[in-house]
Amino acid sequence: MDDFEAAASKQLTHKAWAYYFSGADDLISKSLNNSIYRSILLRPRVFVDCKNCSLATSMLGYKLNTPIIASPTAMARLAHPSGEAGIAAACAKFGAMQIISNNASMTPEEIVKGATPDQVFGWQLYVQIERKKSEAMLARINKIKAIKFICLTLDAPVPGKRELDERTKAIASTPAVADIVKSSGGHEITGGGGLGQQLFAGTDPSLTWKDTLPWLLKHTDLPIVLKGIQTHEDAYIASLHTPQIKGIILSNHGGRAMDTAPPSIHTLMEIRKYCPEVFNRIEVWIDGGIKRGTDVVKALCLGAKGVGVGRNALFSLAAGGPEGVERMLESTITFFSSIVY
């Protein structure tokens, strides 16, 4: 994945690179997301028949060819004109799930237009202070058959301080970006702050277990997956809200929200140690820091059902368009399969 990142750094504008690459404060969480996997060692067993291994899985009852997920990432058209639709085309080729960002640079209808009949999408939701905007978006999403679940994002109630992004704030004021933010239910951009700050304008910071879930269930019958769980305590609480909650995504927002928040794999190990019953109640997915197929295997061995890649999709899209994303998925799956088989 480092090769894709290096290639993307030469293709992207400085402002787009700053938005994609940036993390909160001192980048401690962002750095740990990547380095923590290097400290986890695999324990290979012998005399195990590997002749008929399969990478196929199911998530939320849908059959998929791989547990790798394209995580929600905003503004993919800053990387390549094909945008999120380009990522979707690559996912279709490999039978991978894609979660569409609330702040995508294309409409959800455009993104799923070329989807295969069995392709699975989720929709990321940032709840707006003006709830009617979120309700209108949910009504729209409910009509798109390719979108199978709602991914309620919780790990960024307020925008993180992404200093690299803030130093290049002019990109947020361009008409194209402003139109995207407005169409996705956000507030009109009036200037100031980096792109991350602007995309979060109008996001409701007052979500609670008691009030938000009942509200959401009034406006969609789609399964709910909670994104941004960062402690085993919250994972356990989420597991008590079945059958409404079908799954959780362990995530620290790519190290872009609160610096020194734990890497997701840390939280996964916490769940395994302190409340393993969670794995039997809801599906547990994970994202953040995945660089190689070995990282995917480590997450799966520790109990994850699905493993998300975010920046990898953006960097590979910038490096080579949809074909670049295909190459990224192929590379990850090849390394993954070499360990499983």
N, C-alpha and C positions, 0 to 999 in steps of 0.2 A: 504493500500500500504506500510505502514511502516513495516509490517511483512515480506513482500517480500524483502524489502530493507535489513532488518536485516539478513534474511536467505542468501541473495546474498553475503553479506559482509563476510560470513563464507565460501562460496563456491568459490568465485573468488580469483585469485591470487592478491597480493598486487598491482601489476602494472595494472592489468585490472580494479580493483576497483578504483584506482586513476584516470584512464582515464574516466570511466563512471561517477563517483561521482563528479569530479572536476568542478569548476566554475571559472569565471574570478575574479581576484584580491581578494577582501574581501567577496565575495559571497553574496553581498547585493541583487542583482537582483535575484539570485538563491533562496535566503531565502524568498524574497518578493513574488516570484512566488507561493510559498506554503502558506505563511501566509495570503496573501491578501484575499483568499477565505473565511477564517474564519471570516473576518470582514464584509462580505456581508450576510445579513439575508434574508431568504425567507419569503414571505408574503402569507401564505395559505389562500385560499378562501373556503367558505362553500357552500352547496347546488349546487355543481357541479357534474354532472353525470360522474363518472369515470369507468363505467362498460365496456366500449368498447374502452379504450385507446390503442394506438399502439406506439411502439418505432421505427417503420419503418420510413424511410425518403428517400429522393433522393438527390444526389449530382452530379452536372454536368450532370443531366439527367439520372443517373444510380440509380436503386432501391437498397437500402441497408436495412438490418434489424436493424441497429443501427447507430446513428450519431457519434459513437466513432471510431476514426481513429488511426491506428498504425503509429505514426510519424516516419520520417526518422531518423534512428539511426545507426551509423557506427559500424563496427567490432563486429557483434553479435556472431561470433564464439569464441570470447574471453569469452563469457558467457556459451556457450554450443555448442557441435559439430554440432547440427542441424542448428545453425545460423539463418539467416533471413528466411530460408525455414521453420524452426520450428515456427516462428512467423506467417508466411503465413498460415500454417496448422491450427493454432488456430483461425486466422481471418476467414478462410473459414468456420469453424464450427459455428461461430456466425454471419456470413454475414457482417463482418466489412471490411472497406477499409484499404489498407496498402500502404504507400509511401516508396519506396525502396531508401535507401541511395546511393548517388553517391559513397560513400566509404564503401559500403557493403563488407562483407568478403566472399561473394559468387557472382557468375556472375548473372545478371538478368535472364538469361535463366534457371539457376539452381533454382532460387527462385520461379519462376512461373511454374515450371515443373509440380507440383502436384496440380495446381490451379483448382478449380471448374469452370464450364463454365460461371457462372455469377459473378465470383470473380473480384473485381476491384482493380487495382494497379495504382499507379503513380510513376514517376521516378524523383528523386531529381537531379537537375543539378547545379554543381558548374562550372561556365564558366572558362576555362583555358586561360592563357596568350597565349599559342600556340593554337589558335582557331581551327586548323585542328584536334586536339585531341578531342575537344568537338563536332565538326561536325561529326567526325567518330563515336563517341558514340551515337549521336542523330540518325544517319543513322541506327545504330544497334537497338536502342530502337524503332524506327518507325516500325520495322519488327515484334515486339513482340506484338501480338494481345491483350494479357491480360493487357498490360500497356496502360491506357486510357488517360493520361495527363502528361504534363511536369510541374514539381514543381521547378521553378527558385528561388534559394535561394539567398537572398540579405542581410541578417542580420549579415553576417560575411565576409566583404570584405577583412579583414585581421584577422589572428587568435588572439583570446583573450589570455591574459596572465593567464594561468591556472597553478598556482604554484604547486599544488599537482601532476598534471600530469607531469610537468617539472622535479620534483624531482625524478621521476621514468622513465626517458627518455629512458632507455635501451631497453624497449619493442619495440620502434619504429624502431630499427635497426635490429630486427630479420628478417630472410629471408622470413618467411610467411607474415609478415606485409608489408615488402618492395614489395613483389610480388603483393599483393592486391592493394597497392597504385598505382603501375605502370600500372596494368591492368585496373584501373578505370580512366585512363587518367592523373594521377598525375605525378610529376617529380620523378626521381629516388632518393631514400633516400641515403644521403651521411653521415649521422650522425649529432648529435646535436639536442637539443630541444626535447620536449615531443611528444607523439603520435599525439596530436592535432596539434602541429606545423608542423609535417611531413605530415599529411594528407592534410594540406592546401598549401603545397609547389606547386607553379605553378598556384594557383588560381588568376584570374584577378581581381585586385582591382579598375579597371577603368570603371565599368559598369555605364551606364546612361540611362535615359528614352529615349533620342533622338536616341542613337546608338544601344543599346543592343536589344531592342524589335524588330526592323526591321531585325536585323541580325538573331535572333532566328526564326522569322517567315519564313525566307528563307529556314530553315533547318528542319522544322516540320510542319505538319498540325494538330498536336494534340492540344487540349485546353491547355492554359497556366494559371497556378496558381502561383502567386507571394508569396513567403514565406519570412517572416521577416519584415512585415510592423509594425512600432512601434509608429506611430503618426496618428492622424486623417487627417492631411494634405496629407500625402502620400496615405492614403486609398482613399481620394477623388480624387487625381491625377490618381490613378490606375483605379478608376471607370470611368474616362474619356477615357480610352483606350479599351473600349468594341467595337466590339465583340471579339477582339483578346485576351484580358484578361477576363477570365471567373470567376476568384475568387482570393481571397487573404487569406493568413494565418497570423494572428497576432501572432508574436513570437519574443522573444528576445534570441533565440538560447539556450533555457534552462539556461539562465544566464551564458553562456559560452563564450560570445563574448565581449560585453562592459558592465562592471559593472556599476550599478545605472541606466541602461536602464529600462524603466517602465515595470511592469508586463503586460502581454497581456490583461488581463481583464480590466486594466486601460484604455488601448487603445480602447477596445471595448466600454467602457462607454463614452469615448471621442467622438467616432463616433456617438453613440446614441444621444449625446447632441448637437454636433456641425454640423454634416452633415449626418443625418439619411437617406437621399436619397441614400446613398451608398448601403444600404441593398436592395434596389429595383433594383440596376444596376448590381451588382455582388454578388457572394456568399462570405460570410465572415466566415472563419474558425478560430480556435484558438488552441494554445497549450501552455504548460508550467504550471506546478504546480498542475495538476489535481491529487487529492489523493482519492476522493470518488465520488460516484454517485451524491451526492448533488452538487459537484463542476460542474459536467456536466450540471445539471439542471440550475444552476445559469448562466452559459455561454449561454445556449440556451435561457433562459428567457431574456437575455440582447441582443439577436439578432444573436448569432452565429448559423451557419448552421451545422457545424461539430466541433468536439472536439477531439484534438489529445493527445495521451499518448506516451511518448518517453522512459524515464528511466524506467517507470513501466514495459514496455515490456521486457527490458533488464534484470532488476532485477528478474522478475518472470521467465524468461527463465533460468537465472543462478540458481534460487532456485529449479526449477522442470522441466526444459526442456520444450518442447511444451505443456505438460500437465500443467505446471506452468503458462504459458501464458493463456491457457484456463481458469484456475482458476481465474486469475487476471481479465480477461474479464467478466467471469461469476459473480464475486463479484461486479465489477463496475456496470454491467448492472442490477444486482439484487437490489442494493441500488438505482440506477436510477429509476427502474420501481416501487419501493415501494413509491417513491415520486409522480410519474406521475399518478399511478393508484389510 
